[in-house]
Amino acid sequence: MIDFRTLINKSSRPVLVFDGATGTSFQSMNLTDRDFGGLQYEGCNEYLVLSSPEAVKNVHKSFLDVGCDVIETNTFGASSIVLDEYGLAEKAYEINFKAASIAKELAINYSTEDKPRFVAGSIGPTTKLATLGHISFDKLKESYRVQSEALIDAGSDLIIIETCQDVLQIKAAIQAINESNKQLNKSTPLMVSVTMETNGRMLVGTEISAVISILQPFDIQILGLNCATGPLEMKEHIYLIFL
């Protein structure tokens, strides 16, 4: 079966449809603290891969059933930095590996020769911004290294650094992913999705033109936008990306 990098590099590459909002999907399931493995973990959607893996599978299946080509792992907030807020920092590798394993198994089961399905290992922005001094660059990178190594080791077809609000955060994640790829002797494709606020800048004030210039030297296969605004507000930023 064709791999993701080969597919997106084809001159006749198809439009690929990613899945929708995982957190919203969980909310619609009316999960209880029991599903989360205890009241202390309620709200930690990432922990569901251990406490209620069937709930995670059902979310993935709901998107695969309607034809999505790429499903994201349930790991948006699964860095040790975010998990530490629930006392779960030491389970970062386990949670990310399990999440990617669940998604990968389903992607394989749903794949056909004509319609392969892929897994995007999701890496979110955490709750701390390096540019604002909430966390050191090295500590952020190490957290991302553990997360990305687990996602890659479990078979993610690409890694997506998403809802990026800080260019330093992106750099930390890219360096961590590169280290993980080297450690595992892999070359996992990379997607970066930045968030532009209604004022036309990232949360820390960076314009899209600066983002493009800063990220130009890095080996990024896909660059896009997500969150904060809708398609209409994103239009001008997308135009600059394609220039």
N, C-alpha and C positions, 0 to 999 in steps of 0.2 A: 504494500500500500504506500502511496506517495506521502512523503513527509511534509510538514508545514512549510519549511523554508523553500523547498522545491516548488511547492504549489504557488506561493506568493511571488516567486521570481519568474513564473511563466508569463510570457507576453500576453497570453490569452487567459490570465487568471480570472477565476469567477468572483462574484461578489460573495463574501463570507459573512454570515449572520451570526453574531454573538448572542448569548443568552441575555436575559433581563435581570432585574434587581433581585438578588438573593435574599436580602434582609426583608424586603416587602413580601416575598413569597413565604418566608417563615412566619411573618406576622399574620398572614391570612390563614395559617394552620392552627391558630389559637393554642400554641404550645404552653405547657405549664412548667412550673419549677421542677416538677418530676422529670419532664423530658430533658431539662438542662442538667440533670444530675444533682440537683439541690438548689435551694434558694440562693446560695452564695454565687452560683454561676448563671443565674437567670439573666438573660440579656446578652450573654456571651455566645453569639451564634456559632462561633468557630469551635466551641467545645462540643457542639452537637455531633461532630464527626466521631466523638468517643461515646457520648452519652446517648445519642439517638441517631445512629447512622442511617436508619431507614428514612427518617425525615429528610436528611440530606440527599439521599438517593431519589426520593420522590420529587424533590425540587429539580434535580438534574434531569430526571425523566420527563418532567413536564415541559421542559424546553426542547429536549431531544425529540419528543413525540410530535412537536409542531414544526420540526425541521431545522432547528438551529444547527449550525455547523461547528460552533465552538462553545464549550461550556467552561465557565471559570470555577476554579476550586473555591471552596468555602473558607478562604483564608485571608480575606481583606484585612481583618484585624488580628491576624495570627502571628504578628511579630512578638518577640519576648517583651518588648516595651509595653505593648497594649495588654498582652495576657497577664503581665505582672499586676495589673489593676484588679485582677481576679485571683491573684495568688497562683497563677498557672505558668509563670515564665519558664520554669524548668521543663514544661511539657511542649515547648514551642516546636522542637523537631518532630516529636511524635504526632502532634496535631496536624502539622503541615504535610507530613508524609502520609498520614491516614487520609487526609482530605484529597490529596492528589491521587492516591491509590483508588479511592472510591470513584472519583470522576473518570479516571483512566479506564477502569474496568467497564464502566457504562459506555464510554466512547467507543471502545473496541467492540462491544456487543451490538452497538447501533450502526457501526460502520459497514458500508458496502463498497464494492470496487468503484461504483459510480459516485458514491457520496460518502467520503471519509469524514469522520468526526474527530475533533481535536480538543485537547485540554489546555487551557491557559492557566498557569499558576498565578494566582492573584496576590499582589503585594500592595497594600494600602499605605497611606501617608503617615501612619501612627498618630499619636496625639501630641507630638512634640515637634517643633520646628527648629532646625539647627541654626538658620539665619537669625532667628530671634533669641538664640541663646538658651533655648529650653533643654538642649541636649548637645553633647559634643559630637562632632562628625564621626570620630572613631567608634564611639559607643553606638551610634545609629547604624554605622556600617556593619559592625559585628552582629547586631540584632538581625539585620537583613541577610547577613551571610548564613546564619543558622537557618533562617526561613527559606532562602533560595536553594540552599543545598538540599534540604528535605524535598522541596517541590520538584527539583530537577532529578534527584535520585529516585523518586517515585514515578517518573516517566512523563512529566509535563511536556507538551509539545512546544510550548512557548511560555515565556514569562511576561506578564503585564504589570508594569509599575503604574498604578492608576490613581486618579484623583490627586495628582501631584500639585502641591501648593507652594513648593519651595525648590528652587533649582539645586540647592545643596543636598536636599533629600534625594533628588534624582541621581545626582553624582554618587552619593553614598550607596544607593541601591545598585547602580550599574557596577561600581567597583566590587561590591559584594557578590553580585551575580557572576562577574568575570572570575573571581576567585573560586566560586563554587564550580563553575564549568571546568576550570583548570584542575581542581581537586578530583573531579569525577570524570575527567577526560571527555567532556561533552562540549557541544557548541549549540546551546539552546537559543533559538531566535528570541528577540527582545522587542516588546512593544511598550511605548510610553504614552500615557494619556494625561494631559495637564488640565487643570481647572482654571478657567478665566472668570473672574467675578464680573458683576454688572458694570463696573467701572472700566472694563477692558484690560485689567491686569490680574496677575496672580495675587494670592492673598498677601504676599510680602512685597508686592509692587512691581513685579517684573512683567514687561510687555512681551507679547508673543514673538516679536521680531528678535528680541534678546534671547528668548528661550531657544529659538531655532539656531541662532549663531552659537550659543554655548554648547548645544547638543550636537552640532555638526560633526565634530571629530569622532563621535562615538558610533559604535556599530549597532545602530538601531534600525530594525526592519520596518517598523510602523510607528508613526507619530500622529497623535490625534488629540481630541478634546472630550471631556465628559464632565457631567455634574454642573452645579451652580446655576446655569442658565439653560435655555432651550436652543433648538436648532437655529432659530432666527438670529439670536445674539451671537451664536458661534460662527455664523456665515463669514464675516469679515476676517476672522482669525484663520479659518480653514483656507480662505483664499490666499493668505500670506504663506501658509505652509506649502501650498502647491506652486508658488511662484518659483 
